[in-house]
Amino acid sequence: MNNDHRLRQGVERDARGFDRAQRRQRTVLAQARFLGTLGLMLVLPIVGGAYLGLWLDERLPGYSQSWTLSLLLLGVLVGAVNVFLMLRD
């Protein structure tokens, strides 16, 4: 009788663990959303830095394209840090 009780408890525990694992499993839509978010977190700082740098270069004559290149590189750095921090969690 005691062995049956232990067996039943073990099966119930395994079934709860299986249900929990199924609920945590990512769907294709969730994975696509995650990858899209990663892409945006990388691309938006780069594009934003390039546009801000271009705007500053147009407003401040004589500096050629130094703002554009500097802020583009800063955008690459910020985007890479964003992706790293998101993947680390």
C-alpha positions in Angstrom: 0.0 0.0 0.0 2.8 2.4 0.9 4.6 1.7 -2.4 1.4 2.5 -4.3 1.1 5.8 -2.5 4.7 6.7 -3.4 4.3 5.7 -7.0 1.1 7.8 -7.2 2.9 10.9 -5.7 5.8 10.5 -8.1 3.5 10.2 -11.1 1.5 13.2 -10.0 4.7 15.3 -9.5 6.0 14.3 -12.9 2.7 15.2 -14.5 2.7 18.6 -12.9 6.3 19.2 -14.0 5.4 18.2 -17.6 2.4 20.6 -17.6 4.6 23.4 -16.3 7.2 22.7 -19.0 4.6 22.8 -21.7 3.3 26.1 -20.5 6.8 27.6 -20.5 7.6 26.3 -24.0 7.8 29.2 -26.5 5.6 29.3 -29.5 6.8 30.3 -33.0 5.0 33.6 -32.6 6.7 34.3 -29.3 10.1 33.5 -30.8 9.4 35.8 -33.8 8.4 38.6 -31.5 11.6 38.1 -29.4 13.8 38.2 -32.6 12.0 41.3 -33.9 12.5 43.0 -30.6 16.2 42.1 -30.7 16.5 43.6 -34.2 14.8 46.8 -33.2 17.0 47.2 -30.1 20.0 46.9 -32.4 18.8 49.0 -35.4 17.0 51.9 -33.7 20.0 53.4 -31.9 22.1 53.1 -35.1 19.6 54.8 -37.3 18.8 57.4 -34.6 22.5 58.2 -34.2 23.0 58.5 -37.9 20.0 60.8 -38.4 21.0 63.0 -35.4 24.5 63.2 -36.6 23.4 64.2 -40.1 21.1 66.8 -38.6 24.0 68.2 -36.5 26.3 68.2 -39.5 23.8 70.3 -41.5 23.4 72.8 -38.6 27.1 73.2 -37.8 29.0 73.9 -41.0 32.7 73.2 -41.2 32.6 69.9 -39.3 32.0 67.9 -42.5 30.7 64.5 -41.4 32.3 64.1 -38.0 29.0 64.1 -36.1 27.4 61.6 -38.4 30.2 59.1 -38.1 30.7 59.6 -34.3 27.0 59.2 -33.5 26.7 56.3 -35.9 29.5 54.5 -34.0 27.9 55.4 -30.7 24.6 54.0 -32.0 26.3 50.7 -32.9 27.8 50.5 -29.4 24.5 51.3 -27.7 22.6 48.8 -29.9 25.2 46.1 -29.1 24.9 46.8 -25.4 21.1 46.7 -25.6 21.2 43.3 -27.3 23.8 41.9 -24.9 21.7 43.0 -21.9 18.5 41.5 -23.3 20.2 38.2 -24.1 21.9 38.0 -20.7 18.6 37.9 -18.8 
